[in-house]
Amino acid sequence: MPQPAVREPLSPWPIAGLVGLACVAFLIGATGVAVGAPWWALVLLGLVWVAALLTAVAWFTSRPRAVVLLPVVVALVWFATVVGGARWLGWSA
């Protein structure tokens, strides 16, 4: 009789990373209203977020702990964009 396949328990790290990406999506969505960022900055931030989401899906099982770092990286990119835009490009609400 064949042995049933042994499954490893599901890691909570990629789930936490996807929740973090959802939180960063709200930050990016509110940037236009709260900061007064131009449309092209929002499009670029959205593309960074989509790239991070696709990377998170690709890494979900192969690198579960690395998925948690993706929302941190996207949040840092968002923060640098908002601060840099407000300081050097004159964005204000």
DSSP file with accessible surface (Angstrom, degrees, kcal/mol):
  #  RESIDUE AA STRUCTURE BP1 BP2  ACC     N-H-->O    O-->H-N    N-H-->O    O-->H-N    TCO  KAPPA ALPHA  PHI   PSI    X-CA   Y-CA   Z-CA
    1    1 A M              0   0  221      0, 0.0     2,-0.1     0, 0.0     0, 0.0   0.000 360.0 360.0 360.0 133.2    0.0    0.0    0.0
    2    2 A P        -     0   0  119      0, 0.0     0, 0.0     0, 0.0     0, 0.0  -0.387 360.0-116.9 -71.8 145.5    1.5    3.4   -0.9
    3    3 A Q        -     0   0  170      1,-0.1     3,-0.1    -2,-0.1     2,-0.1  -0.584  31.5-110.3 -77.3 140.5    2.3    5.8    1.9
    4    4 A P        -     0   0  106      0, 0.0     2,-0.1     0, 0.0    -1,-0.1  -0.399  42.1 -95.3 -68.6 148.8    0.4    9.1    2.0
    5    5 A A        -     0   0   95      1,-0.1     2,-0.5    -2,-0.1     0, 0.0  -0.405  35.2-130.0 -65.9 136.8    2.4   12.2    1.1
    6    6 A V        -     0   0  141     -2,-0.1     2,-0.4    -3,-0.1    -1,-0.1  -0.800  23.1-156.9 -90.5 125.8    3.8   14.0    4.2
    7    7 A R        -     0   0  227     -2,-0.5     3,-0.1     3,-0.0     0, 0.0  -0.849  12.0-130.1-104.7 140.2    3.0   17.7    4.1
    8    8 A E        -     0   0  177     -2,-0.4     3,-0.1     1,-0.1     2,-0.0  -0.572  39.4 -95.4 -79.3 150.1    5.0   20.3    5.9
    9    9 A P        -     0   0  122      0, 0.0     2,-0.2     0, 0.0    -1,-0.1  -0.346  46.9 -97.8 -65.8 147.7    2.9   22.7    8.0
   10   10 A L        -     0   0  131      1,-0.1    51,-0.0    -3,-0.1    -3,-0.0  -0.471  37.9-126.6 -68.4 129.5    2.1   26.0    6.3
   11   11 A S     >  -     0   0   34     -2,-0.2     4,-0.5     1,-0.1    -1,-0.1  -0.564   5.4-146.7 -77.3 139.4    4.4   28.7    7.3
   12   12 A P  H  > S+     0   0   90      0, 0.0     4,-2.3     0, 0.0     5,-0.2   0.657  83.3  83.1 -78.9 -12.8    2.8   31.9    8.7
   13   13 A W  H  > S+     0   0   99      1,-0.2     4,-2.2     2,-0.2     5,-0.2   0.912  89.0  45.9 -63.5 -46.3    5.5   34.2    7.2
   14   14 A P  H  > S+     0   0    2      0, 0.0     4,-2.2     0, 0.0    -1,-0.2   0.893 112.1  52.9 -67.8 -30.8    4.2   34.5    3.6
   15   15 A I  H  X S+     0   0   81     -4,-0.5     4,-2.3     2,-0.2    -2,-0.2   0.935 109.6  48.7 -64.6 -44.3    0.7   35.2    4.9
   16   16 A A  H  X S+     0   0   51     -4,-2.3     4,-2.4     1,-0.2    -1,-0.2   0.890 109.8  52.9 -62.5 -36.9    2.1   38.0    7.1
   17   17 A G  H  X S+     0   0    0     -4,-2.2     4,-2.2     2,-0.2    -1,-0.2   0.909 108.8  48.5 -65.4 -40.3    4.0   39.3    4.1
   18   18 A L  H  X S+     0   0   55     -4,-2.2     4,-2.0     2,-0.2    -2,-0.2   0.882 110.3  51.5 -68.3 -36.5    0.8   39.4    2.0
   19   19 A V  H  X S+     0   0   86     -4,-2.3     4,-2.0     2,-0.2    -2,-0.2   0.919 109.7  50.9 -63.6 -40.9   -1.1   41.2    4.8
   20   20 A G  H  X S+     0   0   18     -4,-2.4     4,-2.3     1,-0.2    -2,-0.2   0.903 108.0  51.9 -62.8 -39.2    1.8   43.7    4.9
   21   21 A L  H  X S+     0   0    1     -4,-2.2     4,-1.9     1,-0.2    -1,-0.2   0.879 107.0  53.3 -65.9 -35.1    1.5   44.3    1.2
   22   22 A A  H  X S+     0   0   46     -4,-2.0     4,-1.3     2,-0.2    -1,-0.2   0.910 108.9  49.7 -65.0 -39.3   -2.2   44.9    1.6
   23   23 A C  H  X S+     0   0   78     -4,-2.0     4,-1.5     1,-0.2     3,-0.3   0.913 109.8  50.1 -65.3 -41.4   -1.4   47.6    4.2
   24   24 A V  H  X S+     0   0    9     -4,-2.3     4,-2.5     1,-0.2    -1,-0.2   0.852 102.6  62.0 -67.5 -30.2    1.1   49.2    2.0
   25   25 A A  H  X S+     0   0   35     -4,-1.9     4,-2.5     1,-0.2    -1,-0.2   0.896 102.6  50.8 -62.0 -37.3   -1.5   49.3   -0.9
   26   26 A F  H  X S+     0   0  164     -4,-1.3     4,-1.9    -3,-0.3    -1,-0.2   0.883 108.4  52.1 -67.0 -37.9   -3.6   51.5    1.3
   27   27 A L  H  X S+     0   0   71     -4,-1.5     4,-0.7     2,-0.2    -2,-0.2   0.942 111.9  45.7 -60.6 -46.2   -0.7   53.8    1.9
   28   28 A I  H >X S+     0   0   15     -4,-2.5     3,-0.8     1,-0.2     4,-0.5   0.910 111.3  53.0 -65.3 -40.2   -0.1   54.1   -1.8
   29   29 A G  H 3< S+     0   0   60     -4,-2.5     3,-0.4     1,-0.2     4,-0.3   0.849 111.1  45.9 -64.5 -32.7   -3.8   54.6   -2.5
   30   30 A A  H 3X S+     0   0   49     -4,-1.9     4,-2.9     1,-0.2     5,-0.4   0.545  89.4  88.1 -87.4  -6.3   -4.0   57.5    0.0
   31   31 A T  H <X>S+     0   0    2     -3,-0.8     4,-2.1    -4,-0.7     5,-1.0   0.886  83.8  54.1 -63.1 -39.5   -0.9   59.2   -1.2
   32   32 A G  H  <5S+     0   0   25     -4,-0.5     4,-0.3    -3,-0.4    -1,-0.2   0.893 117.6  35.5 -63.7 -37.3   -2.6   61.2   -3.9
   33   33 A V  H  45S+     0   0  129     -4,-0.3    -2,-0.2    -3,-0.2    -1,-0.2   0.922 123.9  39.7 -82.2 -46.2   -5.1   62.7   -1.4
   34   34 A A  H  <5S+     0   0   67     -4,-2.9    59,-0.3     1,-0.2    -3,-0.2   0.851 131.9  21.6 -76.6 -34.6   -2.9   63.1    1.6
   35   35 A V  T  <5S-     0   0   25     -4,-2.1    -3,-0.2    -5,-0.4    -1,-0.2   0.682  94.6-124.8-108.6 -23.6    0.3   64.2    0.0
   36   36 A G      < +     0   0   32     -5,-1.0    56,-0.3    -4,-0.3    -4,-0.2   0.823  44.1 174.2  79.3  31.6   -0.8   65.7   -3.3
   37   37 A A        -     0   0   11     -6,-1.0    -1,-0.2    54,-0.1    -2,-0.1  -0.410  34.1-106.8 -70.5 146.3    1.5   63.5   -5.3
   38   38 A P    >>  -     0   0   35      0, 0.0     4,-1.6     0, 0.0     3,-0.6  -0.265  29.9-105.5 -70.5 165.2    1.1   63.7   -9.1
   39   39 A W  H 3> S+     0   0  194      1,-0.2     4,-2.3     2,-0.2     5,-0.2   0.851 117.4  57.5 -61.7 -36.1   -0.5   60.8  -11.1
   40   40 A W  H 3> S+     0   0  114      1,-0.2     4,-2.2     2,-0.2    -1,-0.2   0.856 104.6  51.7 -68.3 -31.4    2.8   59.6  -12.5
   41   41 A A  H <> S+     0   0    3     -3,-0.6     4,-2.5     2,-0.2    -1,-0.2   0.901 110.0  49.6 -69.2 -38.2    4.2   59.1   -9.0
   42   42 A L  H  X S+     0   0   50     -4,-1.6     4,-2.4     2,-0.2    -2,-0.2   0.891 110.1  50.8 -66.6 -37.5    1.2   57.1   -8.0
   43   43 A V  H  X S+     0   0   76     -4,-2.3     4,-2.3     2,-0.2    -2,-0.2   0.931 111.5  47.5 -65.2 -44.0    1.5   54.9  -11.2
   44   44 A L  H  X S+     0   0   98     -4,-2.2     4,-2.2     2,-0.2    -2,-0.2   0.919 112.7  48.4 -64.5 -42.5    5.2   54.2  -10.4
   45   45 A L  H  X S+     0   0    6     -4,-2.5     4,-2.3     1,-0.2    -1,-0.2   0.896 110.7  52.3 -63.9 -38.0    4.4   53.4   -6.8
   46   46 A G  H  X S+     0   0   25     -4,-2.4     4,-2.5     2,-0.2    -2,-0.2   0.894 108.2  50.5 -64.0 -38.8    1.6   51.1   -8.0
   47   47 A L  H  X S+     0   0  108     -4,-2.3     4,-2.4     2,-0.2    -2,-0.2   0.885 109.1  51.3 -66.8 -37.5    4.0   49.3  -10.4
   48   48 A V  H  X S+     0   0   56     -4,-2.2     4,-2.2     2,-0.2    -2,-0.2   0.923 111.3  48.9 -62.6 -42.0    6.5   48.8   -7.5
   49   49 A W  H  X S+     0   0   57     -4,-2.3     4,-2.5     2,-0.2    -2,-0.2   0.922 110.5  49.3 -64.8 -43.4    3.7   47.3   -5.5
   50   50 A V  H  X S+     0   0   66     -4,-2.5     4,-2.7     1,-0.2     5,-0.2   0.912 110.3  51.5 -63.6 -40.5    2.5   45.0   -8.3
   51   51 A A  H  X S+     0   0   52     -4,-2.4     4,-2.2     1,-0.2    -1,-0.2   0.913 110.7  48.6 -62.1 -40.7    6.1   43.8   -8.8
   52   52 A A  H  X S+     0   0    8     -4,-2.2     4,-2.5     2,-0.2    -2,-0.2   0.895 110.6  51.2 -66.4 -38.2    6.4   43.1   -5.1
   53   53 A L  H  X S+     0   0   53     -4,-2.5     4,-2.3     2,-0.2    -2,-0.2   0.931 110.6  47.7 -64.7 -44.0    3.1   41.2   -5.1
   54   54 A L  H  X S+     0   0  116     -4,-2.7     4,-2.1     1,-0.2    -1,-0.2   0.894 112.7  49.5 -64.1 -37.9    4.2   39.0   -8.0
   55   55 A T  H  X S+     0   0   50     -4,-2.2     4,-2.3    -5,-0.2    -2,-0.2   0.906 109.2  52.5 -65.8 -40.4    7.5   38.4   -6.3
   56   56 A A  H  X S+     0   0    0     -4,-2.5     4,-0.6     1,-0.2    -2,-0.2   0.908 109.6  48.6 -62.9 -40.6    5.6   37.4   -3.1
   57   57 A V  H >< S+     0   0   93     -4,-2.3     3,-0.7     1,-0.2     4,-0.3   0.916 112.6  48.5 -66.0 -39.9    3.5   35.0   -5.0
   58   58 A A  H 3< S+     0   0   69     -4,-2.1     4,-0.5     1,-0.2     3,-0.3   0.858 117.1  41.7 -67.6 -34.4    6.5   33.4   -6.6
   59   59 A W  H 3X S+     0   0   71     -4,-2.3     4,-2.1     1,-0.2    -1,-0.2   0.414  82.8 107.7 -91.1   1.0    8.3   33.2   -3.3
   60   60 A F  T << S+     0   0   53     -3,-0.7    -1,-0.2    -4,-0.6    -2,-0.1   0.867  97.6  13.6 -52.9 -44.6    5.3   31.9   -1.3
   61   61 A T  T  4 S+     0   0  122     -4,-0.3    -1,-0.2    -3,-0.3    -2,-0.1   0.749 129.5  50.6-103.2 -28.1    6.6   28.4   -0.9
   62   62 A S  T  4 S+     0   0   82     -4,-0.5    -2,-0.2     1,-0.2    -3,-0.1   0.856 129.0  13.9 -82.1 -34.9   10.2   28.6   -2.0
   63   63 A R  S >X S+     0   0  136     -4,-2.1     4,-1.0    -7,-0.1     3,-0.5  -0.525  70.5 163.2-135.6  68.9   11.2   31.6    0.3
   64   64 A P  H 3> S+     0   0   37      0, 0.0     4,-0.5     0, 0.0     3,-0.4   0.863  76.0  49.9 -63.4 -34.6    8.5   32.1    2.8
   65   65 A R  H >4 S+     0   0  177      1,-0.2     3,-0.6     2,-0.2     4,-0.4   0.810 104.2  59.1 -75.0 -25.7   10.5   34.2    5.3
   66   66 A A  H X> S+     0   0   25     -3,-0.5     3,-0.9     1,-0.2     4,-0.7   0.769  90.8  70.7 -73.6 -22.0   11.7   36.5    2.5
   67   67 A V  H >< S+     0   0    0     -4,-1.0     3,-0.7    -3,-0.4    -1,-0.2   0.844  89.8  62.1 -63.4 -30.1    8.1   37.4    1.7
   68   68 A V  T <X S+     0   0   39     -3,-0.6     4,-0.7    -4,-0.5    -1,-0.3   0.816  98.3  56.8 -66.3 -27.3    7.9   39.4    4.9
   69   69 A L  H <> S+     0   0  110     -3,-0.9     4,-2.4    -4,-0.4    -1,-0.2   0.759  89.8  74.8 -76.5 -22.4   10.6   41.7    3.8
   70   70 A L  H <X S+     0   0   23     -3,-0.7     4,-2.6    -4,-0.7     5,-0.2   0.920  95.0  46.7 -61.6 -47.1    8.8   42.8    0.6
   71   71 A P  H  > S+     0   0   12      0, 0.0     4,-2.5     0, 0.0    -1,-0.2   0.875 111.4  53.9 -64.5 -29.7    6.2   45.1    2.3
   72   72 A V  H  X S+     0   0   79     -4,-0.7     4,-2.2     2,-0.2    -2,-0.2   0.940 110.3  46.1 -65.6 -44.2    9.1   46.6    4.3
   73   73 A V  H  X S+     0   0   81     -4,-2.4     4,-2.3     2,-0.2    -1,-0.2   0.932 113.9  47.7 -64.3 -44.4   11.0   47.4    1.1
   74   74 A V  H  X S+     0   0    5     -4,-2.6     4,-2.7     1,-0.2    -1,-0.2   0.902 110.8  51.9 -65.8 -38.3    7.9   48.8   -0.6
   75   75 A A  H  X S+     0   0   30     -4,-2.5     4,-2.7    -5,-0.2    -1,-0.2   0.898 109.7  49.6 -65.0 -37.5    7.1   50.9    2.5
   76   76 A L  H  X S+     0   0  112     -4,-2.2     4,-2.7     2,-0.2    -2,-0.2   0.902 110.7  49.4 -67.6 -38.4   10.6   52.3    2.5
   77   77 A V  H  X S+     0   0   54     -4,-2.3     4,-2.4     2,-0.2    -2,-0.2   0.923 112.3  49.1 -63.7 -43.1   10.3   53.1   -1.3
   78   78 A W  H  X S+     0   0   45     -4,-2.7     4,-2.7     2,-0.2     5,-0.2   0.938 112.0  48.0 -60.0 -47.8    7.0   54.8   -0.6
   79   79 A F  H  X S+     0   0  125     -4,-2.7     4,-2.8     1,-0.2     5,-0.3   0.926 112.4  48.1 -61.8 -45.4    8.4   56.8    2.3
   80   80 A A  H  X S+     0   0   63     -4,-2.7     4,-2.6     1,-0.2     5,-0.3   0.895 112.7  49.9 -63.6 -37.0   11.5   57.9    0.3
   81   81 A T  H  X S+     0   0   42     -4,-2.4     4,-2.6    -5,-0.2     5,-0.2   0.931 113.3  44.7 -66.9 -44.7    9.2   58.9   -2.6
   82   82 A V  H  X S+     0   0   20     -4,-2.7     4,-2.4     2,-0.2     5,-0.2   0.943 117.9  42.7 -67.5 -46.3    6.9   61.0   -0.4
   83   83 A V  H  X S+     0   0   65     -4,-2.8     4,-2.4    -5,-0.2     5,-0.2   0.937 117.3  46.8 -66.4 -44.9    9.6   62.7    1.5
   84   84 A G  H  X>S+     0   0   14     -4,-2.6     4,-2.8    -5,-0.3     5,-0.7   0.908 113.4  48.9 -64.0 -40.6   11.7   63.3   -1.6
   85   85 A G  H  X5S+     0   0    2     -4,-2.6     6,-1.9    -5,-0.3     4,-1.1   0.899 113.9  45.6 -66.4 -39.3    8.7   64.6   -3.6
   86   86 A A  H  <5S+     0   0   49     -4,-2.4     4,-0.3     4,-0.2    -2,-0.2   0.888 120.0  40.3 -70.9 -36.2    7.7   66.9   -0.8
   87   87 A R  H  <5S+     0   0  187     -4,-2.4    -2,-0.2    -5,-0.2    -3,-0.2   0.930 131.6  18.3 -79.8 -47.1   11.2   68.2   -0.2
   88   88 A W  H  <5S+     0   0  191     -4,-2.8    -3,-0.2    -5,-0.2    -2,-0.1   0.681 130.5  39.6-104.0 -19.2   12.6   68.6   -3.8
   89   89 A L  S  <<S-     0   0  105     -4,-1.1    -3,-0.2    -5,-0.7    -4,-0.1   0.430 101.3-119.6-111.9  -1.6    9.5   68.6   -6.0
   90   90 A G        +     0   0   56     -4,-0.3     2,-0.3    -5,-0.3    -4,-0.2   0.758  47.1 168.4  74.3  28.3    7.2   70.7   -3.9
   91   91 A W        +     0   0   30     -6,-1.9     2,-0.3    -9,-0.1    -1,-0.2  -0.529   7.0 155.3 -72.9 135.2    4.4   68.2   -3.3
   92   92 A S              0   0   92    -56,-0.3   -57,-0.1    -2,-0.3   -58,-0.0  -0.978 360.0 360.0-156.5 150.8    1.9   69.3   -0.7
   93   93 A A              0   0  102     -2,-0.3   -59,-0.1   -59,-0.3   -58,-0.1  -0.268 360.0 360.0 -76.2 360.0   -1.7   68.6    0.1
